[in-house]
């Protein structure tokens, strides 16, 4: 049932999220670039950059040797190759940092593909004769952070069409079917209750750090409008955990654990949980389900969606808008 605070019906967006994968297989199927690149540079900010980390994790899980760099800035990385492909990713199509990277890529005569719902990126692609992948117009209105299924599948499809990855449409459909069967709303709602009044700290292992823990942290920031942070095992055991010796706030640790993780990391999670509990700090361990890396990543993200959604409602916040970001953008234009 839709909550009155949830004006854009984000709950329905979360429920329908698994449908994005098969839709993206269709709307991205005809976008092609020549197989002349050995490096992919994904330029994007905020939610438009999040799919890049998931793409990297997916390709690594498949043993695909493609150098992928992620650019969250106004300028392209200094160490890119002349035969790289630039993907200008902006959900709105009007992200100034991404537009700046697009223009630099044109000046350097690099191969480019645009990914947007319209805006300046689409205009530039049409004017320059550059390939463009367009997000669908149908469906509920949502923020870029909720276009992950569309963007991930579109980028993978682009790589398949370029001959860099074998046809993985079967994997994508299997992923979609798996996510449709999940029902983690109640689980997320219960975890959200334990996080109210606390600062969530999201932990996972290196395999899932950028591709999941970071994304869950961002969903909490933007949906619940509250602080949240993330880090990864085993690195955090060498530094960050010491910072909880002298507590300066109320924290709640949320650990996403892959049961098939390296045995030493599993031991680290067990010992870390015990040490934190002994210091009076609550820890919630969420075991990831699914048989593939992608199923585990996206199922974890969806649990994070429900946690952040119900945490937002508990703070009397509409989970969809990001007023501070929009206010900031307006001030940047002055």
C-alpha positions in Angstrom: 0.0 0.0 0.0 1.3 3.4 -1.0 2.3 5.7 1.9 1.2 9.3 1.9 4.8 10.4 2.4 5.8 8.5 -0.7 4.5 10.9 -3.3 6.3 9.4 -6.3 5.3 5.8 -5.2 8.9 4.7 -4.8 7.6 1.5 -3.3 6.2 0.5 -6.6 9.5 1.4 -8.4 11.3 -1.1 -6.1 8.7 -3.8 -6.7 9.0 -3.4 -10.4 12.8 -3.1 -10.5 13.4 -6.7 -11.8 11.4 -5.8 -15.0 14.2 -3.4 -16.1 16.6 -6.1 -17.2 14.5 -7.6 -19.9 13.2 -4.2 -21.1 16.8 -3.1 -21.5 17.7 -6.1 -23.6 15.1 -4.8 -26.0 15.8 -1.0 -26.1 19.6 -1.4 -26.2 19.8 -4.3 -28.7 20.5 -2.3 -31.9 23.2 0.1 -30.5 26.5 -0.9 -31.9 30.1 0.3 -32.0 33.0 -1.1 -33.9 35.2 -3.7 -32.0 38.2 -1.4 -32.1 38.5 -0.5 -28.4 40.5 -2.2 -25.7 39.4 0.1 -22.9 36.0 1.3 -21.7 35.8 4.6 -19.8 32.4 5.2 -18.2 31.8 8.8 -17.4 29.0 9.6 -15.0 28.0 11.2 -11.7 25.7 10.0 -8.8 23.3 7.3 -9.8 24.4 7.4 -13.4 27.9 6.1 -12.4 26.7 3.3 -10.1 26.1 0.8 -12.9 29.8 1.0 -13.9 30.9 -0.7 -10.6 28.4 -3.5 -11.2 29.6 -4.0 -14.8 33.2 -4.3 -13.6 32.2 -6.9 -11.0 30.2 -8.8 -13.6 33.0 -8.9 -16.1 35.5 -10.0 -13.5 33.1 -12.8 -12.4 33.0 -14.0 -16.0 36.8 -13.7 -16.5 36.4 -11.1 -19.2 39.7 -9.1 -19.6 38.5 -5.6 -20.4 40.1 -2.5 -18.8 37.3 -0.5 -17.4 37.8 3.0 -15.8 35.2 5.0 -14.1 35.3 8.8 -14.4 33.4 10.9 -11.8 34.9 14.3 -12.8 34.9 17.1 -15.4 38.0 15.7 -17.3 38.8 12.3 -18.7 41.5 10.3 -16.8 45.0 11.1 -17.9 46.0 7.5 -18.5 43.4 6.4 -21.0 44.4 4.8 -24.3 43.8 6.2 -27.8 41.6 3.2 -28.6 39.3 3.5 -25.7 35.5 3.8 -25.9 33.9 6.7 -23.9 30.4 6.0 -22.5 28.8 9.3 -21.5 26.2 8.2 -18.9 23.7 10.7 -17.6 20.1 9.8 -16.8 18.8 13.3 -17.3 21.3 13.9 -20.1 22.2 17.3 -18.5 25.0 16.4 -16.0 27.6 19.1 -16.5 30.6 16.9 -15.5 29.6 14.2 -18.0 28.9 16.8 -20.8 32.4 18.2 -20.2 33.9 14.7 -20.6 31.9 14.1 -23.8 33.2 17.4 -25.3 36.8 16.5 -24.4 36.4 13.0 -26.0 35.1 14.7 -29.2 38.1 17.0 -29.2 40.4 14.0 -28.9 38.5 12.1 -31.6 37.7 9.2 -29.3 34.9 6.8 -29.9 31.8 7.7 -27.8 28.4 6.3 -26.9 25.8 8.3 -25.0 23.4 6.8 -22.5 20.6 9.1 -21.3 16.8 9.7 -21.2 17.3 12.7 -23.4 18.8 16.1 -22.6 22.0 17.6 -23.8 23.8 14.3 -24.2 21.2 13.1 -26.7 21.3 16.4 -28.5 25.1 16.2 -28.8 25.0 12.6 -30.0 22.5 13.4 -32.7 24.4 16.4 -33.8 27.7 14.6 -33.9 26.4 11.3 -35.4 27.3 9.4 -32.2 25.6 6.3 -31.1 23.1 6.9 -28.3 21.2 4.5 -25.9 17.9 6.0 -24.7 16.2 5.1 -21.5 12.5 4.3 -22.0 9.9 6.9 -21.4 7.3 4.6 -19.9 7.0 3.5 -16.3 7.0 5.5 -13.0 9.1 8.6 -12.5 12.3 7.8 -10.6 15.7 9.1 -9.7 18.8 7.9 -11.6 19.8 5.7 -8.7 16.8 3.5 -9.6 17.8 2.9 -13.2 20.5 0.4 -12.3 18.8 -2.5 -14.1 18.4 -0.5 -17.2 21.9 0.9 -17.3 23.7 -2.3 -16.3 21.9 -4.4 -19.0 22.4 -1.6 -21.6 26.1 -1.5 -21.0 26.5 -5.2 -21.1 24.4 -5.4 -24.3 26.7 -2.8 -25.9 29.7 -4.9 -25.1 28.0 -8.0 -26.5 27.2 -6.2 -29.7 30.9 -5.1 -29.9 32.1 -8.7 -29.5 33.7 -8.0 -26.2 31.4 -10.3 -24.3 29.5 -13.4 -25.4 25.7 -13.3 -25.6 24.6 -13.2 -21.9 20.9 -12.6 -22.5 20.2 -15.9 -20.8 22.0 -14.8 -17.7 20.1 -11.5 -17.7 16.8 -13.2 -18.0 17.7 -15.7 -15.3 18.8 -12.8 -13.0 15.5 -11.0 -13.7 13.4 -14.1 -12.9 15.4 -14.7 -9.7 14.8 -11.2 -8.4 11.1 -11.3 -9.2 10.7 -14.3 -6.8 12.3 -12.5 -3.9 10.2 -10.8 -1.2 12.5 -8.9 1.1 10.2 -6.0 1.9 9.4 -7.2 5.4 13.0 -8.0 6.1 14.1 -4.6 5.0 11.3 -3.0 7.1 12.5 -4.8 10.2 16.1 -3.9 9.7 15.1 -0.3 9.2 13.5 -0.2 12.6 16.8 -1.2 14.2 18.6 1.5 12.3 16.4 4.5 13.3 18.4 6.9 15.4 21.7 5.3 14.4 24.3 5.9 11.8 24.4 2.9 9.4 27.8 1.7 8.4 27.6 -0.8 5.5 30.3 -3.5 5.2 31.0 -6.2 2.7 34.1 -7.8 1.2 36.2 -6.3 -1.6 34.2 -8.2 -4.2 31.0 -6.4 -3.3 32.3 -3.1 -1.9 31.9 -0.7 -4.8 29.2 -2.7 -6.6 26.9 -3.1 -3.6 27.9 -1.7 -0.2 28.6 1.7 -1.7 25.2 1.7 -3.5 23.3 0.7 -0.4 25.1 3.5 1.5 24.0 6.0 -1.2 20.4 4.8 -1.2 20.3 5.5 2.6 21.8 8.9 2.1 19.4 9.9 -0.7 16.2 8.1 0.4 16.4 8.5 4.2 18.3 11.8 4.0 20.7 10.7 6.7 24.3 9.8 7.1 25.6 6.4 6.2 29.1 5.1 5.3 30.7 2.0 3.9 33.9 0.0 3.8 35.2 -3.4 2.9 36.9 -6.5 4.4 39.7 -7.2 4.9 41.0 -3.6 4.7 38.7 -2.3 7.4 40.3 -4.7 9.9 43.6 -2.9 9.4 42.4 0.6 10.3 38.7 1.7 10.4 37.6 -0.7 13.2 40.1 0.9 15.6 38.1 4.1 15.2 35.2 2.5 17.1 37.3 2.3 20.2 36.3 5.8 21.2 32.7 6.2 20.0 31.5 9.6 19.1 28.1 8.7 17.9 25.5 5.9 17.7 26.4 3.4 15.0 24.8 0.3 13.7 26.9 -2.0 11.5 25.2 -3.8 8.6 27.4 -6.6 7.0 26.4 -8.2 3.7 28.0 -11.6 3.8 28.4 -14.0 0.9 28.3 -17.6 2.4 30.7 -18.6 -0.4 33.3 -15.9 0.5 37.0 -16.7 1.2 37.1 -18.6 4.5 39.5 -16.1 6.0 37.0 -13.3 5.2 34.2 -15.3 6.8 36.4 -15.6 9.9 37.1 -11.9 9.8 33.3 -11.1 9.7 32.7 -13.4 12.7 35.5 -11.9 14.8 34.6 -8.3 13.9 31.0 -8.9 14.8 32.0 -10.3 18.2 34.4 -7.4 18.9 31.8 -4.8 18.1 29.1 -6.5 20.1 31.4 -6.6 23.1 31.7 -2.9 22.8 28.0 -2.4 22.8 27.7 -1.7 19.1 24.9 -3.6 17.3 25.7 -5.6 14.2 23.2 -7.0 11.6 24.6 -9.7 9.2 22.7 -10.1 6.0 23.5 -13.4 4.1 23.4 -12.9 0.4 21.3 -15.3 -1.6 21.6 -16.4 -5.2 24.0 -18.6 -7.1 25.8 -16.0 -9.2 27.7 -12.8 -8.3 25.0 -10.8 -10.1 22.2 -12.4 -8.2 24.0 -11.7 -4.9 24.8 -8.1 -5.8 21.3 -7.2 -7.0 19.5 -9.1 -4.2 21.6 -7.2 -1.7 20.9 -3.9 -3.4 17.1 -4.6 -3.3 17.3 -5.4 0.5 19.1 -2.1 0.8 16.3 -0.4 -1.1 13.7 -1.6 1.4 15.9 -0.7 4.3 16.4 2.8 3.0 12.8 3.2 2.0 11.4 2.3 5.4 14.1 4.3 7.2 13.0 7.3 5.2 9.4 6.8 6.2 10.4 6.4 9.9 12.0 9.9 9.6 8.9 11.3 7.9 10.8 11.8 4.7 9.6 11.4 1.1 12.2 8.9 -0.1 12.3 10.0 -3.8 13.4 13.7 -4.1 16.9 14.9 -3.3 16.2 18.6 -2.5 19.7 19.4 -1.3 21.2 18.1 -4.6 18.7 20.2 -6.7 19.3 23.3 -4.5 23.1 22.8 -5.0 22.8 22.5 -8.8 20.7 25.7 -8.9 23.3 27.6 -6.9 26.1 26.2 -9.3 24.2 27.8 -12.2 24.3 31.3 -10.7 
